[in-house]
Amino acid sequence: MEIKPIARIRTDFNTKFGIPRQSGLARTTAEIIFEPEYRVAEAVRGLEGFSRIWMIWEFSENTGKVKKNWSPTVRPPRLGGNMRVGVFATRSPFRPNSLGLSCVVLNSVEIRKDLGPVLTVTGADLMDGTPIYDIKPYIPSSDSFPDAQGGFTDSHPFSHLKVVFPENLLQKISEEKRAGLLDVLAEDPRPSYQKDPNRVYGIFFNRADIRFRVEGRILTVLEVNTEVKTDV
């Protein structure tokens, strides 16, 4: 079967570093822009009645590496990057077909004159420009299983950091983007195996270079530069 993108997503994540490890962890907003062939209003008729959608997408930045170095086991960051488990027991990007699955909040369905249907969503864990191959509505009666077991994720839940973001630096971030950025930082963007309290890390978010340091359970923002080029 040959598949092709139906849309691409516009997000605030200009590089891979700092992207939430799962969808729904950060209150970041994004737009789904359909490819010209699929800019047909009838294709999204009725979608506005759903509050969440599933997206099937491609780990487009990893496809070449996967084809050359596919492995049946991977080292999940949640396990500290030291323990190997089967690739199909994880959501690792390094998988045979490089496909990802995310559930996001559907905020609005808008028909624009120049772009056709545009979906605004919250909670996406995708890099800017990621190709999307399919969109399906989330159905609570069949897609939600509160008693489901979460494997190793049950014993290794996501940890949260306290974020210290000086007001003079926070002012450099547009007000509507602040909540999402604070969520991203609180989820600890660092690789799980890096714990050096003196190391300065940086993420690009909404075209801003955010520099920070983590000591213990406290993340402190050191610098915000909004005048750098983030295209990679």
Secondary structure, 3 states (H helix, E strand, C coil): CCCCCCEEEECCECCCCCCCCCCCCCCCEEEEEECHHHCCHHHHCCHHHCCEEEEEEECCCCHHHHHHHCCCEECCHHHCCCCCEEHHHCCCCCCCCCEEEEEEEEEEEEEECCCEEEEEEECCCCCCCCEEEEEEECCHHHHCCCCCCCCHHHHCCCCCCEEECCHHHHCCCCHHHHHHHHHHHHCCCCCCCCCCCCCCEEEEECCEEEEEEEECCEEEEEEEECCCCCCC
